[in-house]
Amino acid sequence: MIELIDMKNSITAIVQARMGSTRLPGKVMLPLDGSPVLEHIIGRIRRSEYVDEIVIATTFHKTDDIIANLASDLDIDVVRGSDDDVLARITQAAHRSSSELIIRVTGDNPFVDPHLLDHISAALLNKHDYVSNKIDRTWPIGIDADGFSVSSLTEASEMTHDPVDREHITSFFIRNQSDYDVRNIAIQQVYSEEFDRNVSNIRLTLDEARDYATYENICEYFANPMNVGADELIRYINDNPEQIRNLNVNQRTDY
C-alpha cells in the first residue's frame, strides 16, 4: 500500500535517450511490437498514477534528431545537452520541468514498471532526497528507476566533478548516503504476494542484438506487451529459462 504525505508536488519522469551505443547503435529506436523501444518506455511511464510530465533528455548530436522528432510526435518536451556529462544533462532537464521531484529512466530499459514508478513517487512525496530500486538490488537488471528532489540533484551537480559521478549520476548519492535521506524500493514492497526472494539474476536491459531478439520473443508472446508488469515478465522468464540462457551478463550504465 502506498501512503502519501505530501501531494502538492508534481512528478516529472526524465528519460535518458541517445542513438549512440557501441554494442547496439540506435537501440532506442528499434521496433518492439511495431513501436520504437523509446515509445514503449514512454507508454509504460504514462501508466504511472503519479507521473504528471515526461521530458526526454538527449544530446546535441545530429543522430539524435530522430529522438527529438519522436518526442515531438508524442507531444513530449525535449532537452538536449552533453553526451558525456549525463549529470549535467539530467539536471538541465530537471530545471526545464515544472516539478520539484523527478524520476530518471534510461532508454535502454524497455520494461520499466509503472508500479515501481508509483512507489518511487510516493517516497519522493514523503520527502526522501534519493529513491531507487537498485541500492540493494532485488529487481531484475533493467527494471530500474531513480528518483530525486531537484534540489538534491542540483546540489550534486554543483558539488561533484568526479567523472564517474558526472557519467552515472547515482554514484554521488550512494557514496554520500549519510548526507541525504535515501530509500531503496525492494520488489517485495511492490509485488509483496508474488516474490519472496531476490530475482536480480534476471536481466532485462537492452545492450546487444541477442537482448533485442529475446525481447522480440517476449513481445510476441504477450497480447499487449506495453501493459505487461514486472511480475508477468518474471513469471514468463522463469517458465521459459531458455529465453535468457545466452544473454550477455554485462550492462552498460552510462546511458
Contacts in CASP RR format, 6 or more apart in sequence:
PFRMAT RR
TARGET T0000
AUTHOR 0000-0000-0000
METHOD contacts of the structure
MODEL  1
MIELIDMKNSITAIVQARMGSTRLPGKVMLPLDGSPVLEHIIGRIRRSEY
VDEIVIATTFHKTDDIIANLASDLDIDVVRGSDDDVLARITQAAHRSSSE
LIIRVTGDNPFVDPHLLDHISAALLNKHDYVSNKIDRTWPIGIDADGFSV
SSLTEASEMTHDPVDREHITSFFIRNQSDYDVRNIAIQQVYSEEFDRNVS
NIRLTLDEARDYATYENICEYFANPMNVGADELIRYINDNPEQIRNLNVN
QRTDY
2 118 0 8 1.000
2 119 0 8 1.000
2 122 0 8 1.000
3 122 0 8 1.000
3 126 0 8 1.000
4 122 0 8 1.000
4 125 0 8 1.000
4 126 0 8 1.000
5 125 0 8 1.000
5 126 0 8 1.000
5 127 0 8 1.000
6 125 0 8 1.000
6 126 0 8 1.000
6 127 0 8 1.000
7 125 0 8 1.000
9 99 0 8 1.000
9 100 0 8 1.000
9 101 0 8 1.000
9 124 0 8 1.000
9 125 0 8 1.000
10 52 0 8 1.000
10 53 0 8 1.000
10 98 0 8 1.000
10 99 0 8 1.000
10 100 0 8 1.000
10 101 0 8 1.000
11 48 0 8 1.000
11 50 0 8 1.000
11 51 0 8 1.000
11 52 0 8 1.000
11 53 0 8 1.000
11 99 0 8 1.000
11 101 0 8 1.000
11 102 0 8 1.000
11 103 0 8 1.000
11 121 0 8 1.000
11 124 0 8 1.000
11 125 0 8 1.000
12 51 0 8 1.000
12 52 0 8 1.000
12 53 0 8 1.000
12 54 0 8 1.000
12 55 0 8 1.000
12 94 0 8 1.000
12 97 0 8 1.000
12 98 0 8 1.000
12 99 0 8 1.000
12 101 0 8 1.000
12 102 0 8 1.000
12 103 0 8 1.000
13 45 0 8 1.000
13 48 0 8 1.000
13 51 0 8 1.000
13 53 0 8 1.000
13 54 0 8 1.000
13 55 0 8 1.000
13 102 0 8 1.000
13 103 0 8 1.000
13 104 0 8 1.000
13 105 0 8 1.000
13 117 0 8 1.000
14 54 0 8 1.000
14 55 0 8 1.000
14 56 0 8 1.000
14 57 0 8 1.000
14 90 0 8 1.000
14 93 0 8 1.000
14 94 0 8 1.000
14 97 0 8 1.000
14 102 0 8 1.000
14 103 0 8 1.000
14 104 0 8 1.000
14 105 0 8 1.000
15 38 0 8 1.000
15 41 0 8 1.000
15 42 0 8 1.000
15 45 0 8 1.000
15 54 0 8 1.000
15 55 0 8 1.000
15 56 0 8 1.000
15 57 0 8 1.000
15 105 0 8 1.000
15 106 0 8 1.000
15 107 0 8 1.000
16 57 0 8 1.000
16 58 0 8 1.000
16 86 0 8 1.000
16 89 0 8 1.000
16 90 0 8 1.000
16 104 0 8 1.000
16 105 0 8 1.000
16 106 0 8 1.000
16 107 0 8 1.000
16 255 0 8 1.000
17 28 0 8 1.000
17 38 0 8 1.000
17 56 0 8 1.000
17 57 0 8 1.000
17 58 0 8 1.000
17 64 0 8 1.000
17 67 0 8 1.000
17 106 0 8 1.000
17 107 0 8 1.000
17 255 0 8 1.000
18 28 0 8 1.000
18 58 0 8 1.000
18 59 0 8 1.000
18 61 0 8 1.000
18 64 0 8 1.000
18 67 0 8 1.000
18 83 0 8 1.000
18 255 0 8 1.000
19 25 0 8 1.000
19 26 0 8 1.000
19 28 0 8 1.000
19 29 0 8 1.000
19 61 0 8 1.000
19 63 0 8 1.000
19 64 0 8 1.000
19 66 0 8 1.000
19 67 0 8 1.000
20 26 0 8 1.000
20 61 0 8 1.000
20 63 0 8 1.000
20 64 0 8 1.000
21 27 0 8 1.000
21 108 0 8 1.000
21 252 0 8 1.000
22 252 0 8 1.000
23 207 0 8 1.000
23 208 0 8 1.000
23 252 0 8 1.000
24 30 0 8 1.000
24 206 0 8 1.000
24 207 0 8 1.000
24 208 0 8 1.000
24 209 0 8 1.000
24 211 0 8 1.000
24 212 0 8 1.000
27 37 0 8 1.000
27 108 0 8 1.000
27 206 0 8 1.000
27 207 0 8 1.000
27 212 0 8 1.000
28 36 0 8 1.000
28 37 0 8 1.000
28 38 0 8 1.000
28 67 0 8 1.000
28 107 0 8 1.000
28 108 0 8 1.000
29 36 0 8 1.000
29 37 0 8 1.000
29 38 0 8 1.000
29 66 0 8 1.000
29 67 0 8 1.000
29 70 0 8 1.000
30 36 0 8 1.000
30 37 0 8 1.000
30 206 0 8 1.000
30 212 0 8 1.000
31 37 0 8 1.000
32 40 0 8 1.000
32 110 0 8 1.000
32 215 0 8 1.000
32 216 0 8 1.000
32 219 0 8 1.000
32 225 0 8 1.000
33 40 0 8 1.000
33 219 0 8 1.000
33 220 0 8 1.000
33 225 0 8 1.000
33 226 0 8 1.000
35 226 0 8 1.000
36 70 0 8 1.000
37 107 0 8 1.000
37 108 0 8 1.000
37 110 0 8 1.000
37 206 0 8 1.000
38 56 0 8 1.000
38 67 0 8 1.000
38 70 0 8 1.000
38 107 0 8 1.000
39 70 0 8 1.000
39 74 0 8 1.000
40 110 0 8 1.000
40 225 0 8 1.000
40 226 0 8 1.000
41 105 0 8 1.000
41 107 0 8 1.000
41 109 0 8 1.000
41 110 0 8 1.000
41 112 0 8 1.000
42 54 0 8 1.000
42 74 0 8 1.000
42 76 0 8 1.000
43 226 0 8 1.000
44 111 0 8 1.000
44 112 0 8 1.000
44 113 0 8 1.000
44 114 0 8 1.000
44 226 0 8 1.000
45 51 0 8 1.000
45 54 0 8 1.000
45 105 0 8 1.000
45 112 0 8 1.000
45 114 0 8 1.000
45 117 0 8 1.000
46 54 0 8 1.000
47 114 0 8 1.000
47 227 0 8 1.000
48 114 0 8 1.000
48 117 0 8 1.000
48 118 0 8 1.000
48 121 0 8 1.000
49 114 0 8 1.000
49 118 0 8 1.000
49 121 0 8 1.000
50 117 0 8 1.000
50 118 0 8 1.000
50 121 0 8 1.000
50 122 0 8 1.000
50 125 0 8 1.000
51 103 0 8 1.000
51 117 0 8 1.000
51 121 0 8 1.000
52 98 0 8 1.000
52 99 0 8 1.000
53 77 0 8 1.000
53 97 0 8 1.000
53 98 0 8 1.000
53 99 0 8 1.000
54 76 0 8 1.000
54 77 0 8 1.000
55 76 0 8 1.000
55 77 0 8 1.000
55 78 0 8 1.000
55 79 0 8 1.000
55 93 0 8 1.000
55 96 0 8 1.000
55 97 0 8 1.000
56 67 0 8 1.000
56 68 0 8 1.000
56 71 0 8 1.000
56 76 0 8 1.000
56 77 0 8 1.000
56 78 0 8 1.000
56 79 0 8 1.000
57 78 0 8 1.000
57 79 0 8 1.000
57 81 0 8 1.000
57 89 0 8 1.000
57 90 0 8 1.000
57 92 0 8 1.000
57 93 0 8 1.000
58 64 0 8 1.000
58 67 0 8 1.000
58 68 0 8 1.000
58 78 0 8 1.000
58 79 0 8 1.000
58 80 0 8 1.000
58 81 0 8 1.000
59 80 0 8 1.000
59 81 0 8 1.000
59 82 0 8 1.000
59 83 0 8 1.000
59 89 0 8 1.000
60 80 0 8 1.000
60 81 0 8 1.000
60 82 0 8 1.000
60 83 0 8 1.000
61 83 0 8 1.000
64 80 0 8 1.000
67 78 0 8 1.000
68 78 0 8 1.000
68 80 0 8 1.000
71 77 0 8 1.000
71 78 0 8 1.000
72 78 0 8 1.000
77 96 0 8 1.000
77 97 0 8 1.000
79 89 0 8 1.000
79 92 0 8 1.000
79 93 0 8 1.000
79 96 0 8 1.000
81 88 0 8 1.000
81 89 0 8 1.000
81 92 0 8 1.000
82 88 0 8 1.000
82 89 0 8 1.000
84 166 0 8 1.000
84 167 0 8 1.000
85 166 0 8 1.000
85 167 0 8 1.000
86 166 0 8 1.000
86 167 0 8 1.000
86 168 0 8 1.000
86 169 0 8 1.000
86 254 0 8 1.000
86 255 0 8 1.000
87 156 0 8 1.000
87 157 0 8 1.000
87 160 0 8 1.000
87 165 0 8 1.000
87 166 0 8 1.000
87 167 0 8 1.000
87 169 0 8 1.000
87 172 0 8 1.000
88 157 0 8 1.000
88 166 0 8 1.000
90 102 0 8 1.000
90 104 0 8 1.000
90 153 0 8 1.000
90 169 0 8 1.000
91 153 0 8 1.000
91 154 0 8 1.000
91 157 0 8 1.000
93 102 0 8 1.000
94 102 0 8 1.000
94 148 0 8 1.000
94 150 0 8 1.000
94 153 0 8 1.000
94 154 0 8 1.000
95 150 0 8 1.000
95 154 0 8 1.000
97 150 0 8 1.000
99 150 0 8 1.000
100 149 0 8 1.000
100 150 0 8 1.000
100 151 0 8 1.000
101 121 0 8 1.000
101 124 0 8 1.000
101 125 0 8 1.000
101 147 0 8 1.000
101 148 0 8 1.000
101 149 0 8 1.000
101 150 0 8 1.000
102 147 0 8 1.000
102 148 0 8 1.000
102 150 0 8 1.000
102 153 0 8 1.000
103 117 0 8 1.000
103 120 0 8 1.000
103 121 0 8 1.000
103 124 0 8 1.000
103 145 0 8 1.000
103 146 0 8 1.000
103 147 0 8 1.000
103 148 0 8 1.000
104 145 0 8 1.000
104 146 0 8 1.000
104 147 0 8 1.000
104 148 0 8 1.000
104 169 0 8 1.000
105 112 0 8 1.000
105 117 0 8 1.000
105 144 0 8 1.000
105 145 0 8 1.000
106 144 0 8 1.000
106 255 0 8 1.000
107 206 0 8 1.000
107 255 0 8 1.000
108 142 0 8 1.000
108 205 0 8 1.000
108 206 0 8 1.000
108 207 0 8 1.000
108 252 0 8 1.000
108 255 0 8 1.000
109 142 0 8 1.000
109 143 0 8 1.000
109 144 0 8 1.000
109 204 0 8 1.000
109 205 0 8 1.000
109 206 0 8 1.000
110 204 0 8 1.000
110 206 0 8 1.000
110 215 0 8 1.000
111 142 0 8 1.000
111 143 0 8 1.000
111 204 0 8 1.000
111 215 0 8 1.000
111 228 0 8 1.000
111 229 0 8 1.000
111 230 0 8 1.000
111 233 0 8 1.000
112 142 0 8 1.000
112 143 0 8 1.000
112 144 0 8 1.000
112 145 0 8 1.000
113 143 0 8 1.000
113 190 0 8 1.000
113 229 0 8 1.000
113 230 0 8 1.000
114 229 0 8 1.000
115 190 0 8 1.000
115 191 0 8 1.000
115 229 0 8 1.000
115 230 0 8 1.000
116 133 0 8 1.000
116 139 0 8 1.000
116 143 0 8 1.000
116 145 0 8 1.000
116 185 0 8 1.000
116 190 0 8 1.000
116 230 0 8 1.000
117 145 0 8 1.000
119 185 0 8 1.000
119 189 0 8 1.000
119 190 0 8 1.000
120 131 0 8 1.000
120 132 0 8 1.000
120 133 0 8 1.000
120 145 0 8 1.000
120 146 0 8 1.000
120 147 0 8 1.000
120 185 0 8 1.000
123 131 0 8 1.000
123 147 0 8 1.000
123 183 0 8 1.000
123 185 0 8 1.000
124 131 0 8 1.000
124 147 0 8 1.000
124 148 0 8 1.000
124 149 0 8 1.000
127 181 0 8 1.000
128 149 0 8 1.000
128 181 0 8 1.000
128 182 0 8 1.000
128 183 0 8 1.000
129 148 0 8 1.000
129 149 0 8 1.000
129 152 0 8 1.000
129 173 0 8 1.000
129 180 0 8 1.000
129 181 0 8 1.000
129 182 0 8 1.000
130 146 0 8 1.000
130 147 0 8 1.000
130 148 0 8 1.000
130 152 0 8 1.000
130 170 0 8 1.000
130 173 0 8 1.000
130 180 0 8 1.000
130 181 0 8 1.000
130 182 0 8 1.000
130 183 0 8 1.000
131 146 0 8 1.000
131 147 0 8 1.000
131 148 0 8 1.000
131 182 0 8 1.000
131 183 0 8 1.000
131 184 0 8 1.000
131 185 0 8 1.000
132 144 0 8 1.000
132 145 0 8 1.000
132 146 0 8 1.000
132 147 0 8 1.000
132 170 0 8 1.000
132 183 0 8 1.000
132 184 0 8 1.000
132 185 0 8 1.000
133 139 0 8 1.000
133 143 0 8 1.000
133 144 0 8 1.000
133 145 0 8 1.000
133 184 0 8 1.000
133 185 0 8 1.000
133 186 0 8 1.000
133 187 0 8 1.000
134 144 0 8 1.000
134 146 0 8 1.000
134 170 0 8 1.000
134 184 0 8 1.000
135 174 0 8 1.000
135 182 0 8 1.000
135 184 0 8 1.000
136 184 0 8 1.000
136 186 0 8 1.000
137 198 0 8 1.000
137 200 0 8 1.000
138 186 0 8 1.000
138 187 0 8 1.000
138 188 0 8 1.000
138 195 0 8 1.000
138 198 0 8 1.000
138 199 0 8 1.000
138 200 0 8 1.000
139 186 0 8 1.000
139 187 0 8 1.000
139 199 0 8 1.000
139 200 0 8 1.000
139 230 0 8 1.000
140 199 0 8 1.000
140 200 0 8 1.000
140 202 0 8 1.000
140 203 0 8 1.000
140 204 0 8 1.000
140 230 0 8 1.000
140 233 0 8 1.000
140 234 0 8 1.000
141 200 0 8 1.000
141 202 0 8 1.000
141 203 0 8 1.000
141 204 0 8 1.000
141 205 0 8 1.000
141 251 0 8 1.000
142 203 0 8 1.000
142 204 0 8 1.000
142 205 0 8 1.000
142 251 0 8 1.000
143 204 0 8 1.000
143 230 0 8 1.000
143 233 0 8 1.000
144 205 0 8 1.000
146 169 0 8 1.000
146 170 0 8 1.000
148 173 0 8 1.000
152 173 0 8 1.000
152 180 0 8 1.000
156 165 0 8 1.000
156 169 0 8 1.000
156 172 0 8 1.000
156 173 0 8 1.000
159 172 0 8 1.000
160 166 0 8 1.000
160 172 0 8 1.000
162 171 0 8 1.000
162 172 0 8 1.000
164 171 0 8 1.000
165 171 0 8 1.000
165 172 0 8 1.000
167 254 0 8 1.000
168 253 0 8 1.000
168 254 0 8 1.000
173 180 0 8 1.000
173 182 0 8 1.000
187 195 0 8 1.000
187 198 0 8 1.000
187 199 0 8 1.000
187 230 0 8 1.000
188 195 0 8 1.000
188 196 0 8 1.000
190 230 0 8 1.000
191 230 0 8 1.000
191 231 0 8 1.000
194 231 0 8 1.000
194 234 0 8 1.000
195 231 0 8 1.000
195 234 0 8 1.000
199 234 0 8 1.000
202 234 0 8 1.000
202 237 0 8 1.000
202 244 0 8 1.000
203 244 0 8 1.000
203 247 0 8 1.000
203 249 0 8 1.000
203 251 0 8 1.000
204 215 0 8 1.000
204 233 0 8 1.000
205 211 0 8 1.000
205 251 0 8 1.000
206 212 0 8 1.000
206 215 0 8 1.000
207 248 0 8 1.000
207 250 0 8 1.000
207 251 0 8 1.000
207 252 0 8 1.000
208 248 0 8 1.000
210 246 0 8 1.000
210 247 0 8 1.000
210 248 0 8 1.000
211 247 0 8 1.000
211 248 0 8 1.000
214 243 0 8 1.000
214 244 0 8 1.000
214 247 0 8 1.000
217 243 0 8 1.000
218 225 0 8 1.000
218 233 0 8 1.000
218 236 0 8 1.000
218 243 0 8 1.000
219 225 0 8 1.000
221 236 0 8 1.000
222 228 0 8 1.000
222 232 0 8 1.000
222 236 0 8 1.000
236 243 0 8 1.000
237 243 0 8 1.000
237 244 0 8 1.000
END
